[in-house]
């Protein structure tokens, strides 16, 4: 997740990922965040294997961008 945020920050200058909550263990991780300045709430859940991410699912509140 940390690497994902670093790449995102380089590609979109001025964006910030504020971590609201996170949990990690040997078999799973979750991160809830708010992307600023847009206020887009989202979360990621995944599975690590051998120090790398073997699966990842991202969820975002797209309703925040509805007129």
PECORWO-V647744 format. One record per run of one state. SS is the DSSP state (hx for helix, st for strand, lp for the rest). FROM is the first residue (numbers start at 0). TO is the last residue. Records with the same first field share a line. If there is no record, write none. Layout:
BEGIN
SS=FROM-TO / FROM-TO
END
This chain:
BEGIN
lp=0-0 / 11-14 / 24-27 / 36-38 / 49-50 / 60-60 / 65-66
hx=1-10 / 61-64
st=15-23 / 28-35 / 39-48 / 51-59
END
